[in-house]
Amino acid sequence: MPNKEYPYYFRKLGKLYYVNESCRNIKRKEISSYEFTINELIAFPFDTQSIAKRTADECGGYIVVRNATFEDYIGKENVGVNI
């Protein structure tokens, strides 16, 4: 089934798409920062809705669902890694 499409998820905050999260411990307190982009092509795709929802709950926003073949999805992940 090489052409079968599967869902994947983006976290979106207004017009911005989630790219990355950084966590640091400062004086025994965990601090998180988030990176967003306006370009969906470099946004980080989540493969499960529950993980996308959990991260959306942390900093707000909502989940956007897209569908792609497995090869297209893997290609999308590689775009984010190479930039």
One Martini backbone bead per residue (centre of mass of N, CA, C, O) as a GRO file, in nm:
protein
   83
    1MET     BB    1   0.062   0.059   0.027
    2PRO     BB    2   0.219   0.329  -0.093
    3ASN     BB    3  -0.054   0.536  -0.134
    4LYS     BB    4  -0.126   0.556   0.143
    5GLU     BB    5  -0.280   0.760   0.379
    6TYR     BB    6  -0.167   0.962   0.655
    7PRO     BB    7  -0.177   1.112   0.949
    8TYR     BB    8  -0.080   1.442   1.057
    9TYR     BB    9   0.061   1.692   1.289
   10PHE     BB   10   0.005   2.027   1.395
   11ARG     BB   11   0.112   2.306   1.568
   12LYS     BB   12  -0.093   2.598   1.629
   13LEU     BB   13  -0.035   2.969   1.652
   14GLY     BB   14  -0.224   3.105   1.468
   15LYS     BB   15   0.015   3.154   1.205
   16LEU     BB   16   0.188   2.949   1.367
   17TYR     BB   17   0.440   2.698   1.371
   18TYR     BB   18   0.581   2.439   1.509
   19VAL     BB   19   0.935   2.339   1.573
   20ASN     BB   20   1.045   2.381   1.887
   21GLU     BB   21   1.197   2.259   2.200
   22SER     BB   22   1.334   2.395   2.505
   23CYS     BB   23   1.517   2.269   2.790
   24ARG     BB   24   1.581   2.399   3.126
   25ASN     BB   25   1.782   2.416   3.421
   26ILE     BB   26   1.707   2.665   3.673
   27LYS     BB   27   1.739   2.632   3.982
   28ARG     BB   28   1.548   2.366   3.965
   29LYS     BB   29   1.399   2.488   3.707
   30GLU     BB   30   1.188   2.439   3.449
   31ILE     BB   31   1.256   2.566   3.119
   32SER     BB   32   1.065   2.676   2.838
   33SER     BB   33   1.103   2.689   2.480
   34TYR     BB   34   0.965   2.820   2.170
   35GLU     BB   35   0.936   2.747   1.822
   36PHE     BB   36   0.833   2.940   1.533
   37THR     BB   37   0.650   2.945   1.214
   38ILE     BB   38   0.505   3.047   0.901
   39ASN     BB   39   0.627   2.779   0.771
   40GLU     BB   40   0.512   2.464   0.705
   41LEU     BB   41   0.770   2.326   0.575
   42ILE     BB   42   0.934   2.363   0.879
   43ALA     BB   43   0.753   2.213   1.041
   44PHE     BB   44   0.663   1.999   1.300
   45PRO     BB   45   0.569   1.672   1.284
   46PHE     BB   46   0.316   1.469   1.410
   47ASP     BB   47   0.214   1.121   1.448
   48THR     BB   48   0.037   1.205   1.701
   49GLN     BB   49  -0.230   1.349   1.855
   50SER     BB   50  -0.152   1.336   2.159
   51ILE     BB   51   0.117   1.491   2.136
   52ALA     BB   52   0.009   1.746   2.004
   53LYS     BB   53  -0.189   1.815   2.234
   54ARG     BB   54   0.007   1.835   2.468
   55THR     BB   55   0.177   2.066   2.343
   56ALA     BB   56  -0.062   2.263   2.306
   57ASP     BB   57  -0.130   2.284   2.613
   58GLU     BB   58   0.139   2.427   2.702
   59CYS     BB   59   0.111   2.698   2.472
   60GLY     BB   60  -0.114   2.658   2.290
   61GLY     BB   61  -0.351   2.620   2.058
   62TYR     BB   62  -0.366   2.396   1.774
   63ILE     BB   63  -0.470   2.139   1.552
   64VAL     BB   64  -0.335   2.016   1.243
   65VAL     BB   65  -0.449   1.822   0.971
   66ARG     BB   66  -0.272   1.586   0.770
   67ASN     BB   67  -0.201   1.418   0.455
   68ALA     BB   68   0.016   1.129   0.374
   69THR     BB   69   0.242   0.958   0.260
   70PHE     BB   70   0.506   0.806   0.381
   71GLU     BB   71   0.719   0.941   0.194
   72ASP     BB   72   0.622   1.234   0.238
   73TYR     BB   73   0.663   1.239   0.544
   74ILE     BB   74   0.966   1.181   0.547
   75GLY     BB   75   1.037   1.428   0.374
   76LYS     BB   76   0.939   1.637   0.582
   77GLU     BB   77   1.138   1.567   0.808
   78ASN     BB   78   1.396   1.628   0.637
   79VAL     BB   79   1.352   1.927   0.600
   80GLY     BB   80   1.374   2.007   0.903
   81VAL     BB   81   1.667   1.896   0.944
   82ASN     BB   82   1.824   2.065   0.705
   83ILE     BB   83   1.759   2.373   0.823
   0.00000   0.00000   0.00000
